[in-house]
């Protein structure tokens, strides 16, 4: 067996050992193991997911050899679930792989409690009626659910669960929290200890930009009645002021200060994103609240009390030109403040836990610490039941998609993907499956799609002929590349959901394989 | 057992929906029918460059999208850290050439597909090798390698008298790249859509730490690591080259970095970070590779068959915060030295090949040293291997004009070393050579007759 640390090195650099442990503890159920399903699982098995259960009632046919890598000639006539499961097991012996040879539709119908044993269910290639039923089952038993479908050159991915809270959202670009325009006493004192007019050129060009900006912002405010640069002219003037303090044209620290000068003008207080979370009704906690919301409640109290309107300090600073000593001291000042903020939040967490009748130590310190460090980046994702979306979509959004050219293909495919399932209910096959009935199928599908739009109160004429024809041309085909794409997206989202890191997609992702102008529809 | 014909048609049941049926949202000259599928299987030749995270996926995807004639080139051997995403490799394959194992595994599972592996550097193959493919699919992780293949593919491109690209000389490329949860897929039709060089700004050169920071004012763990790696190693080991693949070397750098970090009170030096910084490791996961390769394979099928519209021309994918995909239509750089009509060089008819090669070093847009020169597939001078060098050496004293059959203008291909961003890279360029006609010096019969 390979040293897992080496084997998983390239992904541990993304989600760390905690993320990896979450994956290794997860138990995944796959419904239907055609190419879409098997490719989704392949990506998870390689990454070391804990256990998989493959559910499929069909036998391998010749046509499967044309789009599914996990079956081969020797599999023909055998259980598809068994063959796919065997191949997946070969990819990673650390994964517990099993299969159930049964049709997912039948299982949904006859044994709904079956699904409650899993962390997450991946449902592929299900038609509407089964989707709606499974959605209700998983919602009720609190099992995460993700749908993936490949259909000709289109398809979709949709997450369904009540709520998903992310502490470590790890955004790519996020404004750092330096408090340049509102320094706390220790930072203030440190800045005062350094003379910007130092005559030693080595000191002058190694004074960190944080110190330069704290001092210059204060200087500016003193001259401008306590205000900071806000208009474009003022901001430019502030930059010129910084420039005038350079004693040499290649002082990197001053260049950095000029580049970061906008940070002195950032508004104080918390972002609208965080405000929305602390004002959410779930922040009114009781004994049934999750740890996440208990910590939100604590941070909320912190903000109005010790925080003075600010969230707990993150504590890390970016690299900047500086003497080592200055930089290390600056780091310590930010970390000390972050630690103090954390201790304040922690004691609030303990008090809240006590108040709602839970064990005061129910939430570990490390969790609270991580929470504080990420307070400004918290993310809450909620998903509607598919049935609700289908029956009462968000009308202004739908209106927008139907009239905005950027969305016309995606919304067209969205309606048509629903229409093909209704077609299948009526005719027991997908439109365009047989060459001989192409023309009839096109007009039948069109009637159904127009009907769906009419039911929602919209004119069916927005649907183009080209798209309807294309949908019939697809004839329900599951193309390998499309399956690998939608399966890839599905597995990516599964990883985010299980590791509780990064932000999962919202809405429905509609794949557009014609020109790749895929869209997320927030209905 | 079903007969082979109906077995073939039922095996490709799903793909046939796309290849056998007419559609409205298709590419130019789409001609659906069983012949299209048969031609795809019989004649379309695709080269997959790289058998790593993207390459493994590409080979599988192309084999299952109906392609039968594939070749793959990769110089690397399988490592344990590949196994979290390069799904064609197993633990017992560690140490074997990637190209060979990947080709073998896909052929084992998809009957009828033929994959020829090439375990070598991309520079080891001549232009002829690359020219036999209809499409080149790139699954690479380095800018240099992309640039090289781009040079090669663009070198086949010819322009007509009006400076329009000649269609039969266009060598399409499909390029993918990933980093963590992000990636891109693009289609390059040299002469029509921007080539890699036209949009080289998409790949800004990596920022290096200034040496004075490393030596005098280190602040981060990475500074301590780079100090040990770039400065201390040479001080102590004078002359012995550092080998990032030697665990003892890495361990030495790590422990030196720890010492330095302690000295300055800097936190965060770990063995894993040391490896990451020294080897410039880019995080990689299976799912992103799958997504990007699938988009590339789909576009490859569309280029080969016109069965749908094509991506025009750059797809970016970001799964970090929610899910974002975006298609951008980049535009060509009309003066691109790689995919443009070619750098124009005016020469005297008396200029010898030797003199010509020297000129290339000085020429502003080229700065190419140690150039090898070919004209219409014929080697005029080759720097290597020694056998070829010896065979072509006698040409050096002959005027280029004579070597090119005394025509007033023509296109030569040169390959050698160019210096870009202080870094030496191998590249090939296309040159339009124009000879200054001196009265009575040109034999017009030869010129028109060639």
Interface residues (C-beta under 8 A of the other chain):
Chain A: X1 X2 X3 X6 X7 X8 X9 X10 X11 X12 X13 X14 X35 X39 X42 X43 X46 X47 X48 X61 X62 X63 X65 X66 X67 X68 X69 X72 X73 X90 X91 X152 X153 X169 X170 X171 X172 X206 X319 X320 X321 X322 X323 X324 X327 X328 X432 X435 X438 X465 X466 X467 X469 X470 X473 X474 X475 X477 X478 X479 X480 X481 X482 X483 X484 X485 X487 X488 X489 X491 X492 X493 X495 X496 X502 X503 X504 X505 X506 X509 X513 X514 X515 X516 X517 X518 X520
Chain B: X2 X7 X10 X11 X12 X13 X14 X15 X17 X18 X21 X22 X23 X24 X25 X57 X60 X61 X64 X65 X80 X81 X83 X84 X85 X87 X90 X91 X108 X109 X110 X111 X180 X181 X185 X213 X217 X218 X219 X220 X264 X265 X266 X272 X275 X276 X281 X282 X283 X284 X285 X286 X287 X288 X289 X290 X291 X293 X294 X295 X297 X298 X301 X308 X309 X310 X311 X312 X315 X318 X319 X320 X321 X322 X323 X325 X327
